């Protein structure tokens, strides 16, 4: 399975919208995506399992650096991850990170 690519990360102070393109040649039909995200240099991780290629990350801490890993899954198992990093900003400001 080929690694997918992030298409956009749009971050604000307490939330972010993360979008990605599905793998070009998955090893079967994609059943879901698993997201793992955390503040850099922290032991606290958050997980989400979704079926779409966009995720809303909420309850984030302002002025923090985050790492997001996304894995696609098929009946054959979980594929390699795509990785993006972003930082949250102050309230009212939106930062858009281009495709990686």
N, C-alpha and C positions, 0 to 999 in steps of 0.2 A: 504494500500500500504506500503510495507516495504521500509525503508530508503536505499538509494543507498550508495555505498562506493567510495571514491576517490581512484584511482589507481596510479596516479602520478601527481606531480606538478613540473614543470621544469621552474625555474625563472632566468631571467637575469636582467640587470639594468633597462630596459624600457619595457620589455614584459615578458609574462609567458604563458606557455601551461599547461592547466589543463585538466586532463582526469579522468573519473569515470566510474564505472560499473553501468548499469541500474538496477533498482529494480528487485529482484528475482521474486516477485509476484505482479506485478502492478495491479491496480484496473481498468483493461481494457487496450486498446492499447495506448501506450504513443504517444502523439501528438507533444510534444515539451518539452524542458528544459528551465527553466528561471534561469539565473545567476544574482546574486547581489554581487558586490564586491566593497570594499572600503578600504581606508587607515585607520588603527586603529586610534581611537580618532579623526575622521574627520566626518563632516556632509555631505560631498560630496559622493554620491553613484552612481555607474554605473550599468546599467541593460543591459542584452542581452537575446534574445529569440532565441534559435537554435534548430535544430532537431538531432544533432549528440551528441556523448558522449565525444567530445574533443572541447575545446574552446581556442582560442588565445586571450589573453588579451594584449592590446597594450596601448601605451601612459602612461605607469606607471612611477612613480617617483623613481629614484634610492635611495637606502638605506632607504626603507620604509617598514613597516609591513602592510600586507594586510590580509583581511578576505574575503573568498569567500563562498557564500551560493548557493547551486544548488537545485532547486525544479523540480520534474518531474510532467507533467500534462497529464491527460487523459480527455475524455469527461465528466467523473465524477467530475473533478476538480483537484486542485493542491495538491500534497502530501507533506509530511514533508520534511524538508531540510537536506542535508548533508553539513557539514561545514569543511573548511580547512583554515589554516593560513600559510602564507609564507612571506619571506622578499626578496626584490629585492637587488641585489648586485651591484658591480661596473661594468662598461663597460668591455666586453670581458670575464667575468666570468659567468659560469652557475652553479646554485645550483639546485640539484634534491632532492626533498623531497619524501620519500617513502610513500607507501600506508598507509592511516590512519585507 
